[in-house]
């Protein structure tokens, strides 16, 4: 079970196997297991600690099916480069009122239409087009254009997807400015501020590319402090 979940298990899953609280406490004290979020643990053996995917999975396993990775977190899972330094905060999109901001977790209260949702190796997240549209609204111009350069260069965002970005931005605060930045993106930029990946992106390697279009809205909210595992580089593999 854990191997299929990036070596993440939840309290409920442990109880189902007969594990007692004392067993969990013993493994935590010994450093064999590491707590991820409320009710989830990483039981892997990688010396670098839990990957981004493991951290996201641990959070989503305790949030239920109402939430998905979004914004910078979705971009990193997709393998998009050019983002600001990762402070460890995980970004989720959901309308569910019981899922709230907390240390290391930033909740975006937004409705994500079905056509703007996808999954990557079992993790629900926003599609590449929706993710890029969200980042156009959240980032300064240079970083926003860098993200688009990277997504186009790596094939995460197709030319067809690029045409849908104005629709994803429609009616949202900052949309007019963000639309003006779309033509600045260049998939063949010779000296982009991002570092091209040595292999194909996680998205193009793992998933067929979905169609994505339609209006969406993601209001800005106050963020929260970095999580414990900000030190490990983001992984898209």
C-alpha positions as CSV (number, residue, x, y, z in Angstrom):
1,X,0.0,0.0,0.0
2,X,2.6,2.5,1.0
3,X,4.7,1.8,-2.1
4,X,1.8,2.8,-4.2
5,X,1.4,6.1,-2.3
6,X,5.0,7.4,-2.5
7,X,5.7,5.7,0.9
8,X,3.0,7.7,2.6
9,X,0.4,6.2,5.0
10,X,-2.3,7.8,7.0
11,X,-3.4,7.2,10.6
12,X,-6.6,5.6,9.4
13,X,-4.7,3.2,7.1
14,X,-2.3,2.3,10.0
15,X,-5.3,1.6,12.3
16,X,-6.7,-0.7,9.6
17,X,-3.6,-2.8,9.6
18,X,-3.7,-3.2,13.4
19,X,-1.0,-0.6,14.3
20,X,-1.5,1.0,17.7
21,X,-0.7,4.6,18.7
22,X,2.3,3.3,20.7
23,X,3.7,1.7,17.5
24,X,3.4,5.0,15.6
25,X,5.1,6.9,18.5
26,X,7.9,4.4,18.7
27,X,8.6,4.7,14.9
28,X,8.6,8.4,15.1
29,X,10.9,8.6,18.1
30,X,13.3,6.2,16.3
31,X,13.3,8.4,13.2
32,X,12.0,5.6,11.1
33,X,8.8,7.5,10.2
34,X,8.4,11.2,9.6
35,X,5.2,13.2,10.1
36,X,4.0,15.0,7.0
37,X,0.7,16.7,7.9
38,X,-2.0,16.0,10.5
39,X,-2.7,12.3,10.2
40,X,-0.1,11.3,7.5
41,X,3.4,9.9,7.8
42,X,6.3,9.2,5.4
43,X,7.9,5.8,5.9
44,X,10.4,5.9,3.1
45,X,14.2,5.4,3.3
46,X,15.5,8.1,1.0
47,X,18.2,10.1,2.8
48,X,17.0,13.3,1.2
49,X,13.6,13.0,2.9
50,X,10.1,12.9,1.4
51,X,9.8,14.2,-2.2
52,X,7.4,16.9,-3.2
53,X,5.0,14.3,-4.5
54,X,5.1,12.5,-1.2
55,X,4.4,15.7,0.7
56,X,1.5,16.6,-1.6
57,X,0.1,13.0,-1.4
58,X,0.2,13.1,2.4
59,X,-1.7,16.3,2.5
60,X,-4.3,15.2,-0.1
61,X,-4.8,11.8,1.6
62,X,-6.0,13.7,4.8
63,X,-8.0,16.3,2.9
64,X,-10.2,13.9,0.9
65,X,-11.3,14.2,-2.7
66,X,-12.4,17.8,-2.4
67,X,-8.9,19.3,-2.9
68,X,-6.2,19.2,-5.6
69,X,-2.7,20.6,-6.1
70,X,-2.7,24.1,-7.7
71,X,-0.6,27.1,-8.5
72,X,3.2,26.7,-7.8
73,X,2.7,23.2,-6.4
74,X,0.9,22.0,-9.5
75,X,3.6,23.6,-11.6
76,X,6.4,21.9,-9.8
77,X,4.6,18.5,-10.0
78,X,4.3,19.1,-13.8
79,X,8.0,19.8,-14.0
80,X,7.6,23.5,-15.0
81,X,10.7,25.6,-14.4
82,X,11.2,29.3,-13.9
83,X,9.3,29.5,-10.6
84,X,10.4,31.6,-7.6
85,X,12.5,29.6,-5.0
86,X,10.4,27.0,-3.2
87,X,9.7,28.0,0.4
88,X,8.0,24.6,1.0
89,X,4.5,25.8,1.1
90,X,2.0,23.5,-0.6
91,X,-0.8,25.1,-2.6
92,X,-4.2,23.4,-2.9
93,X,-7.5,24.5,-4.6
94,X,-10.8,23.6,-3.0
95,X,-14.1,25.1,-2.0
96,X,-14.5,22.8,1.0
97,X,-14.8,25.0,4.1
98,X,-13.2,22.5,6.5
99,X,-9.9,22.6,4.7
100,X,-8.1,25.7,5.9
101,X,-4.8,27.5,5.7
102,X,-2.2,26.3,8.2
103,X,1.6,26.2,8.5
104,X,3.0,25.2,5.2
105,X,-0.4,24.9,3.5
106,X,-2.0,27.7,1.4
107,X,-5.6,27.0,0.4
108,X,-7.1,28.8,-2.6
109,X,-10.9,29.0,-2.3
110,X,-11.9,28.4,-5.9
111,X,-14.1,26.2,-8.1
112,X,-12.0,24.3,-10.6
113,X,-14.2,23.0,-13.5
114,X,-13.9,19.4,-14.5
115,X,-12.1,20.4,-17.8
116,X,-9.4,22.2,-15.7
117,X,-8.7,19.1,-13.5
118,X,-6.4,16.2,-14.2
119,X,-4.3,13.6,-12.4
120,X,-0.6,12.9,-12.5
121,X,0.5,9.5,-11.1
122,X,-2.6,9.4,-8.9
123,X,-2.4,12.9,-7.6
124,X,-5.2,15.3,-8.5
125,X,-4.1,18.7,-9.8
126,X,-5.0,21.5,-12.1
127,X,-4.3,21.0,-15.8
128,X,-1.2,22.7,-17.4
129,X,-3.3,25.5,-19.0
130,X,-5.2,26.2,-15.8
131,X,-1.9,26.1,-13.8
132,X,-0.2,28.5,-16.2
133,X,-3.2,30.9,-16.1
134,X,-3.2,30.9,-12.3
135,X,0.5,31.7,-12.3
136,X,0.1,34.5,-14.8
137,X,-2.1,36.2,-12.1
138,X,0.1,35.4,-9.2
139,X,3.6,36.1,-10.4
140,X,5.5,39.3,-11.5
141,X,5.9,39.7,-15.3
142,X,9.4,38.3,-15.7
143,X,8.7,35.2,-13.7
144,X,5.3,34.7,-15.3
145,X,6.8,34.8,-18.8
146,X,9.6,32.5,-17.7
147,X,7.1,30.0,-16.5
148,X,5.3,30.1,-19.9
149,X,8.6,29.8,-21.7
150,X,9.5,26.7,-19.8
151,X,6.0,25.1,-20.1
152,X,6.0,25.6,-23.9
153,X,9.6,24.5,-24.3
154,X,9.1,21.3,-22.4
155,X,5.8,20.5,-24.1
156,X,3.8,20.7,-20.9
157,X,1.8,23.5,-22.4
158,X,0.9,22.9,-26.1
159,X,0.3,25.6,-28.7
160,X,-3.4,24.7,-28.5
161,X,-3.4,25.1,-24.8
162,X,-1.7,28.5,-25.1
163,X,-4.7,29.7,-27.1
164,X,-7.0,28.8,-24.2
165,X,-5.2,30.9,-21.6
166,X,-7.3,34.1,-22.3
167,X,-10.4,32.0,-21.6
168,X,-9.0,30.8,-18.3
169,X,-8.2,34.3,-17.4
170,X,-11.5,35.8,-18.4
171,X,-13.3,37.8,-15.6
172,X,-10.5,37.4,-13.1
173,X,-8.7,40.2,-11.3
174,X,-5.5,41.1,-13.2
175,X,-6.7,39.3,-16.3
176,X,-6.1,42.3,-18.6
177,X,-2.4,42.6,-17.6
178,X,-1.9,38.8,-17.7
179,X,-3.3,38.5,-21.2
180,X,-0.8,41.1,-22.4
181,X,2.1,38.9,-21.2
182,X,1.0,35.8,-23.1
183,X,2.5,36.9,-26.5
184,X,5.9,37.5,-24.8
185,X,6.4,33.8,-24.1
186,X,8.8,32.0,-26.5
187,X,9.3,28.3,-26.5
188,X,12.6,28.7,-28.3
189,X,14.1,31.4,-26.0
190,X,17.9,31.0,-26.3
191,X,18.7,32.3,-22.8
192,X,15.7,31.6,-20.5
193,X,16.1,32.3,-16.8
194,X,15.0,28.8,-16.1
195,X,17.2,25.7,-16.5
196,X,15.9,23.2,-19.0
197,X,15.4,19.7,-17.5
198,X,17.8,17.0,-18.5
199,X,14.9,14.7,-19.3
200,X,11.3,15.1,-20.5
201,X,8.9,16.7,-18.0
202,X,6.9,14.6,-15.6
203,X,3.7,15.6,-17.5
204,X,4.8,14.7,-21.0
205,X,6.4,11.4,-19.7
206,X,3.5,10.3,-17.6
207,X,0.3,11.6,-19.1
208,X,-1.4,12.2,-22.5
209,X,-2.2,15.8,-22.8
210,X,-5.8,16.8,-22.0
211,X,-7.9,19.5,-23.5
212,X,-8.3,22.4,-21.2
213,X,-10.4,25.5,-21.6
214,X,-13.1,27.6,-19.9
215,X,-13.3,30.3,-17.3
216,X,-12.0,29.9,-13.8
217,X,-11.4,32.0,-10.7
218,X,-8.8,31.8,-8.0
219,X,-8.7,34.6,-5.5
220,X,-5.5,35.5,-3.7
221,X,-5.2,34.6,0.0
222,X,-2.6,35.2,2.6
223,X,0.0,32.5,2.6
224,X,1.6,30.7,5.4
225,X,5.1,29.7,6.6
226,X,7.3,27.1,5.0
227,X,6.9,23.4,5.8
228,X,9.5,21.2,7.4
229,X,10.7,19.7,4.1
230,X,11.4,22.9,2.2
231,X,15.1,21.9,1.9
232,X,14.6,19.1,-0.6
233,X,14.6,20.2,-4.2
234,X,11.2,19.9,-6.0
235,X,10.9,16.7,-8.0
236,X,8.8,16.0,-11.0
237,X,9.8,12.4,-11.5
